[in-house]
Structure formats: C-alpha cells, structure tokens
Amino acid sequence: MTPEAPTINEIVYQNIERIQAEQLKRMADVTGLTRFSRYHVNDLVQFDFNGLIRYGRITTVMNRAGLFSYNIDSGRTWYREVDESKINGMAAESRAITILR
C-alpha cells in the first residue's frame, strides 16, 4: 500500500475538544499526566496521520490543561493541532530532511 501524497493546499484541522476528551479518558490514572511537553519547537518528528506515517518540524507547542498538541510543518503541508499521542518520536534527521525537501 503506497501512502497518498498530500495536496499543496492541505491543512488539517483536528477538533481539540475531541482530542482532550480522548486523552482525559486515557489519563484517568494521574501517573500519565506530565507538565512539560515531550517535544519542542524545531524538533523533527515522525507522526501518524490517518494511518499514514508523516515527517515534519514542530512549529508551535500548545498546552491546554496539561494536554499538548502541536502544529507541524512538513514541507508543503501544515498539520494543525496534532495530538501528542499521535507523534511516534523523533525522526532520524537525514530521513526527515530528505522528505521535507
């Protein structure tokens, strides 16, 4: 299965209330709650978007009641308010830079 390439004008909006509700259900146990974001501005990350693996650079970190979401720029596509749980980790820099060009 080949991943579909995003369109040039693609901007993804996710409903922050839905994200918060999902995370609050998962965080019934307070041990999962963190005060500091795991990722920072300019970090290259790999994230899941509708089952497709994407790479990008974090441009904005948002904290709403301890729940973090990120704006991610992946070259020609901007993903808005990506939930922290959708980010799979730091991207290998060479792989991400190649894809972002």
TAWO-V627021 format. One record per residue. N is the residue number from 1. RES is the residue in one small letter. NEAR is the number of other C-alpha atoms within 8 Angstrom. Layout:
[[N:RES:NEAR] [N:RES:NEAR]]
This chain:
[[1:m:2] [2:t:3] [3:p:5] [4:e:4] [5:a:4] [6:p:6] [7:t:6] [8:i:6] [9:n:6] [10:e:8] [11:i:8] [12:v:7] [13:y:7] [14:q:8] [15:n:6] [16:i:7] [17:e:6] [18:r:7] [19:i:10] [20:q:9] [21:a:8] [22:e:8] [23:q:9] [24:l:8] [25:k:7] [26:r:7] [27:m:10] [28:a:6] [29:d:6] [30:v:6] [31:t:5] [32:g:6] [33:l:7] [34:t:6] [35:r:5] [36:f:4] [37:s:8] [38:r:4] [39:y:6] [40:h:8] [41:v:9] [42:n:7] [43:d:9] [44:l:13] [45:v:14] [46:q:13] [47:f:12] [48:d:11] [49:f:8] [50:n:4] [51:g:5] [52:l:7] [53:i:8] [54:r:9] [55:y:13] [56:g:14] [57:r:12] [58:i:16] [59:t:10] [60:t:8] [61:v:12] [62:m:8] [63:n:8] [64:r:6] [65:a:4] [66:g:8] [67:l:9] [68:f:11] [69:s:11] [70:y:14] [71:n:13] [72:i:13] [73:d:12] [74:s:12] [75:g:8] [76:r:8] [77:t:12] [78:w:12] [79:y:12] [80:r:11] [81:e:11] [82:v:12] [83:d:10] [84:e:9] [85:s:5] [86:k:9] [87:i:11] [88:n:9] [89:g:7] [90:m:8] [91:a:10] [92:a:7] [93:e:7] [94:s:6] [95:r:8] [96:a:13] [97:i:8] [98:t:7] [99:i:7] [100:l:10] [101:r:5]]
